């Protein structure tokens, strides 16, 4: 009976869904990015995967753009080998924003990336990352 209870408890833990991750990126001048990761998606490029979910760009609380993460996310490697992740927000034919996460500043022991928002009236706006579980 004891084994049955332990086995049932272990199976119940495996059956629970993984919590989605929410990130709130706060920038100067009233900019805010909400990133809700719900899983991952195949990028179609070798074995590189992308996060799946929704990313939203706000300015002073007003929604500027909302996209699927996999549609907005671009990842490249810098000459030093560290990744640079960009999220591209096309607002209109003549207006766009790019959120750039420079992972080279994380270091071997972790740390935060350098995050900057570019485009329109946000030229090089510094940002910080805040994480929580949904």
TORMAR-356526 format. One record per residue (C-alpha): residue number from 1; residue in three letters; y, z, x. Coordinates in Angstrom, 3 decimals. Example, Ala and Ser with C-alpha at 12.3 -4.5 7.8 and 13.67 -1.06 7.14 Angstrom:
<rec resi="1" resn="Ala" py="-4.500" pz="7.800" px="12.300"/>
<rec resi="2" resn="Ser" py="-1.060" pz="7.140" px="13.670"/>
% end
This chain:
<rec resi="1" resn="Unk" py="0.000" pz="0.000" px="0.000"/>
<rec resi="2" resn="Unk" py="2.358" pz="0.857" px="2.836"/>
<rec resi="3" resn="Unk" py="1.746" pz="-2.566" px="4.422"/>
<rec resi="4" resn="Unk" py="2.387" pz="-4.267" px="1.102"/>
<rec resi="5" resn="Unk" py="5.764" pz="-2.514" px="0.751"/>
<rec resi="6" resn="Unk" py="6.782" pz="-3.368" px="4.340"/>
<rec resi="7" resn="Unk" py="5.674" pz="-6.993" px="3.918"/>
<rec resi="8" resn="Unk" py="7.522" pz="-7.279" px="0.596"/>
<rec resi="9" resn="Unk" py="10.674" pz="-5.840" px="2.137"/>
<rec resi="10" resn="Unk" py="10.485" pz="-8.245" px="5.069"/>
<rec resi="11" resn="Unk" py="10.005" pz="-11.236" px="2.762"/>
<rec resi="12" resn="Unk" py="12.917" pz="-10.109" px="0.588"/>
<rec resi="13" resn="Unk" py="15.163" pz="-10.022" px="3.657"/>
<rec resi="14" resn="Unk" py="14.112" pz="-13.547" px="4.578"/>
<rec resi="15" resn="Unk" py="14.794" pz="-14.805" px="1.076"/>
<rec resi="16" resn="Unk" py="18.390" pz="-13.538" px="0.961"/>
<rec resi="17" resn="Unk" py="20.961" pz="-16.238" px="1.620"/>
<rec resi="18" resn="Unk" py="22.942" pz="-16.131" px="4.823"/>
<rec resi="19" resn="Unk" py="26.489" pz="-14.936" px="4.230"/>
<rec resi="20" resn="Unk" py="29.132" pz="-17.608" px="4.420"/>
<rec resi="21" resn="Unk" py="31.787" pz="-17.161" px="7.072"/>
<rec resi="22" resn="Unk" py="35.474" pz="-17.164" px="6.215"/>
<rec resi="23" resn="Unk" py="38.124" pz="-17.551" px="8.847"/>
<rec resi="24" resn="Unk" py="41.794" pz="-17.159" px="8.287"/>
<rec resi="25" resn="Unk" py="43.946" pz="-18.745" px="10.979"/>
<rec resi="26" resn="Unk" py="47.472" pz="-17.385" px="10.850"/>
<rec resi="27" resn="Unk" py="50.284" pz="-19.276" px="12.554"/>
<rec resi="28" resn="Unk" py="53.971" pz="-18.689" px="13.155"/>
<rec resi="29" resn="Unk" py="56.580" pz="-20.099" px="10.773"/>
<rec resi="30" resn="Unk" py="54.528" pz="-19.430" px="7.615"/>
<rec resi="31" resn="Unk" py="51.521" pz="-21.665" px="8.373"/>
<rec resi="32" resn="Unk" py="48.030" pz="-20.530" px="7.384"/>
<rec resi="33" resn="Unk" py="44.605" pz="-22.200" px="7.535"/>
<rec resi="34" resn="Unk" py="41.610" pz="-20.971" px="5.523"/>
<rec resi="35" resn="Unk" py="38.228" pz="-22.125" px="6.795"/>
<rec resi="36" resn="Unk" py="35.189" pz="-21.423" px="4.573"/>
<rec resi="37" resn="Unk" py="31.943" pz="-22.329" px="6.381"/>
<rec resi="38" resn="Unk" py="28.936" pz="-22.597" px="4.084"/>
<rec resi="39" resn="Unk" py="26.427" pz="-24.263" px="6.419"/>
<rec resi="40" resn="Unk" py="26.156" pz="-27.164" px="8.800"/>
<rec resi="41" resn="Unk" py="25.987" pz="-30.945" px="8.566"/>
<rec resi="42" resn="Unk" py="24.684" pz="-33.720" px="10.775"/>
<rec resi="43" resn="Unk" py="27.500" pz="-35.566" px="12.491"/>
<rec resi="44" resn="Unk" py="25.439" pz="-38.696" px="13.006"/>
<rec resi="45" resn="Unk" py="26.156" pz="-38.507" px="16.740"/>
<rec resi="46" resn="Unk" py="23.153" pz="-37.596" px="18.894"/>
<rec resi="47" resn="Unk" py="22.211" pz="-33.982" px="18.102"/>
<rec resi="48" resn="Unk" py="25.753" pz="-32.745" px="17.524"/>
<rec resi="49" resn="Unk" py="26.189" pz="-30.864" px="14.265"/>
<rec resi="50" resn="Unk" py="29.335" pz="-29.975" px="12.358"/>
<rec resi="51" resn="Unk" py="30.187" pz="-27.033" px="10.171"/>
<rec resi="52" resn="Unk" py="30.077" pz="-27.707" px="6.433"/>
<rec resi="53" resn="Unk" py="32.417" pz="-26.192" px="3.893"/>
<rec resi="54" resn="Unk" py="36.103" pz="-26.380" px="3.003"/>
<rec resi="55" resn="Unk" py="39.257" pz="-26.064" px="5.131"/>
<rec resi="56" resn="Unk" py="42.727" pz="-25.596" px="3.603"/>
<rec resi="57" resn="Unk" py="46.191" pz="-25.870" px="5.154"/>
<rec resi="58" resn="Unk" py="49.011" pz="-23.781" px="3.645"/>
<rec resi="59" resn="Unk" py="52.724" pz="-23.490" px="4.408"/>
<rec resi="60" resn="Unk" py="54.456" pz="-20.407" px="2.993"/>
<rec resi="61" resn="Unk" py="51.563" pz="-20.020" px="0.522"/>
<rec resi="62" resn="Unk" py="51.788" pz="-23.622" px="-0.768"/>
<rec resi="63" resn="Unk" py="48.626" pz="-25.720" px="-0.392"/>
<rec resi="64" resn="Unk" py="49.442" pz="-28.713" px="1.823"/>
<rec resi="65" resn="Unk" py="45.928" pz="-30.140" px="2.277"/>
<rec resi="66" resn="Unk" py="42.322" pz="-29.309" px="1.375"/>
<rec resi="67" resn="Unk" py="39.395" pz="-31.164" px="2.940"/>
<rec resi="68" resn="Unk" py="35.704" pz="-30.855" px="3.590"/>
<rec resi="69" resn="Unk" py="35.319" pz="-29.387" px="7.093"/>
<rec resi="70" resn="Unk" py="32.977" pz="-32.165" px="8.174"/>
<rec resi="71" resn="Unk" py="35.645" pz="-34.755" px="7.228"/>
<rec resi="72" resn="Unk" py="38.454" pz="-32.970" px="9.107"/>
<rec resi="73" resn="Unk" py="36.569" pz="-31.748" px="12.191"/>
<rec resi="74" resn="Unk" py="36.647" pz="-33.701" px="15.476"/>
<rec resi="75" resn="Unk" py="35.176" pz="-32.299" px="18.689"/>
<rec resi="76" resn="Unk" py="35.630" pz="-33.603" px="22.224"/>
<rec resi="77" resn="Unk" py="34.969" pz="-32.283" px="25.700"/>
<rec resi="78" resn="Unk" py="37.852" pz="-31.791" px="28.104"/>
<rec resi="79" resn="Unk" py="37.662" pz="-32.821" px="31.743"/>
<rec resi="80" resn="Unk" py="36.735" pz="-29.234" px="32.670"/>
<rec resi="81" resn="Unk" py="33.718" pz="-29.464" px="30.312"/>
<rec resi="82" resn="Unk" py="34.953" pz="-27.031" px="27.665"/>
<rec resi="83" resn="Unk" py="35.148" pz="-28.151" px="24.031"/>
<rec resi="84" resn="Unk" py="38.356" pz="-28.905" px="22.181"/>
<rec resi="85" resn="Unk" py="37.927" pz="-28.803" px="18.401"/>
<rec resi="86" resn="Unk" py="40.529" pz="-30.519" px="16.218"/>
<rec resi="87" resn="Unk" py="40.920" pz="-30.393" px="12.449"/>
<rec resi="88" resn="Unk" py="42.893" pz="-33.361" px="11.153"/>
<rec resi="89" resn="Unk" py="44.811" pz="-33.042" px="7.884"/>
<rec resi="90" resn="Unk" py="46.112" pz="-36.356" px="6.528"/>
<rec resi="91" resn="Unk" py="48.795" pz="-35.359" px="4.033"/>
<rec resi="92" resn="Unk" py="50.223" pz="-38.804" px="3.267"/>
<rec resi="93" resn="Unk" py="50.497" pz="-42.256" px="4.818"/>
<rec resi="94" resn="Unk" py="53.189" pz="-41.023" px="7.218"/>
<rec resi="95" resn="Unk" py="52.388" pz="-37.309" px="7.487"/>
<rec resi="96" resn="Unk" py="49.527" pz="-35.461" px="9.161"/>
<rec resi="97" resn="Unk" py="48.755" pz="-32.185" px="10.930"/>
<rec resi="98" resn="Unk" py="46.238" pz="-31.367" px="13.648"/>
<rec resi="99" resn="Unk" py="44.913" pz="-27.865" px="14.275"/>
<rec resi="100" resn="Unk" py="43.656" pz="-27.732" px="17.892"/>
<rec resi="101" resn="Unk" py="41.242" pz="-25.029" px="19.117"/>
<rec resi="102" resn="Unk" py="41.002" pz="-25.013" px="22.924"/>
<rec resi="103" resn="Unk" py="37.737" pz="-23.252" px="23.770"/>
<rec resi="104" resn="Unk" py="38.408" pz="-23.195" px="27.541"/>
<rec resi="105" resn="Unk" py="40.275" pz="-19.902" px="27.135"/>
<rec resi="106" resn="Unk" py="37.230" pz="-18.078" px="25.728"/>
<rec resi="107" resn="Unk" py="35.592" pz="-17.377" px="29.073"/>
<rec resi="108" resn="Unk" py="31.992" pz="-16.391" px="29.777"/>
<rec resi="109" resn="Unk" py="32.274" pz="-13.067" px="27.967"/>
<rec resi="110" resn="Unk" py="33.673" pz="-14.550" px="24.781"/>
<rec resi="111" resn="Unk" py="37.254" pz="-14.099" px="23.651"/>
<rec resi="112" resn="Unk" py="39.486" pz="-16.122" px="21.398"/>
<rec resi="113" resn="Unk" py="40.342" pz="-19.803" px="21.737"/>
<rec resi="114" resn="Unk" py="43.940" pz="-20.924" px="22.145"/>
<rec resi="115" resn="Unk" py="44.917" pz="-22.292" px="18.719"/>
<rec resi="116" resn="Unk" py="47.898" pz="-24.580" px="18.108"/>
<rec resi="117" resn="Unk" py="49.133" pz="-26.496" px="15.044"/>
<rec resi="118" resn="Unk" py="50.780" pz="-29.904" px="15.569"/>
<rec resi="119" resn="Unk" py="52.391" pz="-32.458" px="13.254"/>
<rec resi="120" resn="Unk" py="55.350" pz="-32.926" px="10.947"/>
<rec resi="121" resn="Unk" py="57.550" pz="-29.866" px="11.259"/>
<rec resi="122" resn="Unk" py="54.910" pz="-27.806" px="13.133"/>
<rec resi="123" resn="Unk" py="55.163" pz="-28.903" px="16.753"/>
<rec resi="124" resn="Unk" py="53.061" pz="-26.612" px="18.952"/>
<rec resi="125" resn="Unk" py="53.020" pz="-23.641" px="16.581"/>
<rec resi="126" resn="Unk" py="50.880" pz="-20.809" px="18.000"/>
<rec resi="127" resn="Unk" py="48.094" pz="-19.375" px="15.839"/>
<rec resi="128" resn="Unk" py="45.568" pz="-16.525" px="15.883"/>
<rec resi="129" resn="Unk" py="42.098" pz="-16.246" px="14.350"/>
<rec resi="130" resn="Unk" py="41.031" pz="-13.576" px="11.856"/>
<rec resi="131" resn="Unk" py="37.344" pz="-13.471" px="10.789"/>
<rec resi="132" resn="Unk" py="35.561" pz="-11.790" px="7.912"/>
<rec resi="133" resn="Unk" py="32.330" pz="-12.197" px="5.921"/>
<rec resi="134" resn="Unk" py="32.551" pz="-13.490" px="2.368"/>
% end
